[in-house]
Amino acid sequence: MVRDVMNREPVACQASDAVGEAVKLLKRNDISGMPVLEGEKLVGVVSESDLLKMLSAEDEGGLWLPSPLEILEVPIRDLIRWERLAAGAEEIGQTRVSEVMTKKVHTVGPEDAIEQAASVMVRHRINRLPVLEDDRLVGIVTRGDIIAGLGMGASEVEED
């Protein structure tokens, strides 16, 4: 059961938190994503992928071959792009988690089978599932937790 492998003390942030604070929580706890709450209610999940999307550069599209005169322009264009990125970094840190989080959240219950949790993760290509009981966050289960749980099951079989 999910209850046997889940983390019972999930790290979570509030939807109103600044992205900078969420990043600090992820780093401090050595995790790549976490549930997002409004009060006690689960409203989303924020992951490294969500945060990286904020930093992705604009798509220039196609192959660009500079003319001889543009060769001098390229370093200047790159410098301007770098300065824009640096200026935006401070702005990004103040963005609210609610603006970058994934809002469509897949969840499981503590009494669900580990196989069911694994199936949801594979089907939706996600790495973690919040565990809800009576609409309250009671844990989180990750792919690593499931693998560890399968390992526990195998060692129990070997002992018999």
Stockholm file with secondary structure:
# STOCKHOLM 1.0

chainA/1-160         MVRDVMNREPVACQASDAVGEAVKLLKRNDISGMPVLEGEKLVGVVSESDLLKMLSAEDEGGLWLPSPLEILEVPIRDLIRWERLAAGAEEIGQTRVSEVMTKKVHTVGPEDAIEQAASVMVRHRINRLPVLEDDRLVGIVTRGDIIAGLGMGASEVEED
#=GR chainA/1-160 SS CHHHHSBSSCCCEETTSBHHHHHHHHHHTTCSEEEEEETTEEEEEEEHHHHHHHHCCCCCCSCCCCCTTHHHHHHHHHHHHHHHHHHHHHHHHHSBGGGTSBCSCCCBCTTSCHHHHHHHHHHHTCSEEEEEETTEEEEEEEHHHHHHHHHHHHHHHHHC
#=GC SS_cons         CHHHHSBSSCCCEETTSBHHHHHHHHHHTTCSEEEEEETTEEEEEEEHHHHHHHHCCCCCCSCCCCCTTHHHHHHHHHHHHHHHHHHHHHHHHHSBGGGTSBCSCCCBCTTSCHHHHHHHHHHHTCSEEEEEETTEEEEEEEHHHHHHHHHHHHHHHHHC
//
